[in-house]
Amino acid sequence: MSNNNLDKYNKLKRIFSNFLYVENKNGKGSLVLKGNEVDVKYLKNKHPLLLEYATYCCIDALNISKNRTVSTYDIYIFVDGWEIKNFSLKLFKYLNENLSNAFEDCVDNIYIHNKSKVFNTVFKLIKTILDPETSEKMKLIRSY
């Protein structure tokens, strides 16, 4: 990543890293999304900025994985404490379409950690708009 892009990534990180960030999990790059921290109202006019930040996060996760000669990353989504106000289908579709096109075949697994009964309904809805290959990568993990 060039210095200019790194500066932009760090600026965006200050805005969005409370709910979306990158971790090194056992030498593999991983995107972490904390669903209960997403403020849909705050993000209403920031979709392009969030997409840019998410793109940088994907690149960062891939770079971590490449250190282990792996060309994929995992996604961990935590929806504990999640409520319907934390979700926007429009935003989800926007990010999914753009990131899927830019990072085709880069996601290995999507782990969704869940305590919320409400989320099971939303999960079924989300799976219907994903392509079958991505949908197969999703693993719903019931947290207690």
C-alpha positions as CSV (number, residue, x, y, z in Angstrom):
1,M,0.0,0.0,0.0
2,S,1.4,3.4,-1.0
3,N,2.0,6.0,1.7
4,N,-0.9,8.1,0.4
5,N,-3.2,5.1,0.6
6,L,-1.9,4.2,4.0
7,D,-2.7,7.7,5.2
8,K,-6.2,7.5,3.8
9,Y,-6.7,4.1,5.4
10,N,-5.6,5.4,8.8
11,K,-8.0,8.4,8.5
12,L,-10.9,6.1,7.6
13,K,-9.9,3.7,10.4
14,R,-10.5,6.4,12.9
15,I,-14.0,6.8,11.7
16,F,-15.1,3.1,11.2
17,S,-12.8,0.9,13.3
18,N,-15.2,0.8,16.2
19,F,-17.2,-1.8,14.3
20,L,-15.0,-3.0,11.4
21,Y,-11.3,-3.8,11.6
22,V,-8.7,-6.3,10.7
23,E,-7.0,-8.9,13.0
24,N,-4.3,-11.5,12.6
25,K,-5.9,-14.7,13.7
26,N,-3.4,-17.5,13.8
27,G,-1.4,-16.0,10.9
28,K,-4.4,-15.5,8.7
29,G,-6.0,-12.1,7.9
30,S,-9.5,-11.7,9.3
31,L,-12.1,-9.0,9.0
32,V,-14.1,-8.4,12.2
33,L,-17.5,-6.8,12.2
34,K,-19.3,-6.0,15.4
35,G,-22.9,-5.7,14.3
36,N,-24.2,-4.1,17.5
37,E,-21.8,-1.2,17.0
38,V,-23.0,-0.3,13.5
39,D,-24.9,3.0,13.5
40,V,-27.0,2.9,10.4
41,K,-28.2,6.5,10.8
42,Y,-24.6,7.8,11.1
43,L,-23.6,5.8,8.0
44,K,-26.5,7.0,5.8
45,N,-24.5,9.4,3.7
46,K,-21.1,7.6,4.2
47,H,-21.6,4.5,2.1
48,P,-18.8,5.3,-0.4
49,L,-16.4,6.1,2.5
50,L,-17.3,2.9,4.3
51,L,-16.8,0.9,1.0
52,E,-13.4,2.5,0.6
53,Y,-12.4,1.6,4.2
54,A,-13.8,-1.9,3.8
55,T,-11.7,-2.3,0.6
56,Y,-8.5,-1.2,2.5
57,C,-9.4,-3.7,5.2
58,C,-9.7,-6.5,2.7
59,I,-6.3,-5.6,1.2
60,D,-4.9,-5.5,4.7
61,A,-6.3,-8.9,5.6
62,L,-5.0,-10.4,2.4
63,N,-1.5,-9.0,3.1
64,I,-1.5,-10.6,6.5
65,S,-2.6,-14.0,4.9
66,K,0.1,-13.7,2.2
67,N,2.8,-13.8,4.9
68,R,1.6,-17.4,5.5
69,T,1.3,-18.0,1.7
70,V,-2.5,-18.0,2.0
71,S,-4.6,-16.1,-0.6
72,T,-7.8,-15.8,1.4
73,Y,-9.1,-14.2,4.6
74,D,-11.9,-15.0,7.0
75,I,-14.7,-12.8,8.1
76,Y,-16.0,-12.8,11.7
77,I,-19.3,-11.1,12.3
78,F,-20.5,-10.7,15.9
79,V,-24.2,-9.9,16.2
80,D,-24.5,-10.2,20.0
81,G,-26.7,-7.3,21.2
82,W,-27.6,-6.7,17.6
83,E,-31.0,-5.0,16.9
84,I,-32.8,-4.3,13.7
85,K,-31.7,-0.6,14.0
86,N,-28.1,-1.9,13.4
87,F,-28.9,-3.3,10.0
88,S,-29.5,-1.8,6.6
89,L,-30.3,-4.1,3.7
90,K,-29.5,-1.4,1.3
91,L,-26.0,-0.9,2.8
92,F,-25.5,-4.7,3.0
93,K,-26.3,-5.1,-0.7
94,Y,-24.1,-2.2,-1.7
95,L,-21.1,-3.5,0.2
96,N,-21.6,-7.1,-0.8
97,E,-22.0,-6.3,-4.5
98,N,-18.9,-4.1,-4.6
99,L,-16.6,-6.2,-2.4
100,S,-17.6,-9.5,-4.0
101,N,-16.7,-8.1,-7.4
102,A,-13.4,-6.6,-6.3
103,F,-12.3,-9.6,-4.1
104,E,-13.8,-12.6,-5.9
105,D,-12.8,-15.9,-4.3
106,C,-10.8,-14.2,-1.5
107,V,-13.1,-15.0,1.4
108,D,-12.5,-18.5,2.9
109,N,-15.1,-18.6,5.7
110,I,-17.7,-16.3,7.2
111,Y,-18.4,-17.0,10.9
112,I,-21.5,-15.3,12.3
113,H,-21.5,-15.4,16.1
114,N,-25.1,-14.9,17.3
115,K,-27.1,-14.7,20.5
116,S,-30.0,-12.8,19.0
117,K,-33.2,-14.7,18.1
118,V,-34.1,-11.8,15.8
119,F,-31.0,-12.3,13.8
120,N,-32.1,-15.8,12.6
121,T,-34.8,-14.2,10.5
122,V,-32.5,-11.6,9.1
123,F,-29.9,-14.3,8.4
124,K,-32.4,-16.2,6.2
125,L,-33.1,-13.0,4.3
126,I,-29.4,-12.3,3.8
127,K,-28.7,-15.7,2.5
128,T,-31.3,-15.3,-0.3
129,I,-29.5,-12.3,-1.8
130,L,-26.0,-13.9,-1.7
131,D,-24.7,-16.0,-4.5
132,P,-24.7,-19.7,-3.5
133,E,-20.9,-20.0,-3.3
134,T,-20.8,-17.2,-0.7
135,S,-23.8,-18.5,1.1
136,E,-22.1,-21.9,1.6
137,K,-19.1,-20.1,3.3
138,M,-21.4,-18.8,6.0
139,K,-21.4,-20.6,9.3
140,L,-23.9,-19.5,12.0
141,I,-22.4,-20.0,15.4
142,R,-24.8,-19.8,18.3
143,S,-23.2,-18.0,21.2
144,Y,-24.4,-18.3,24.7
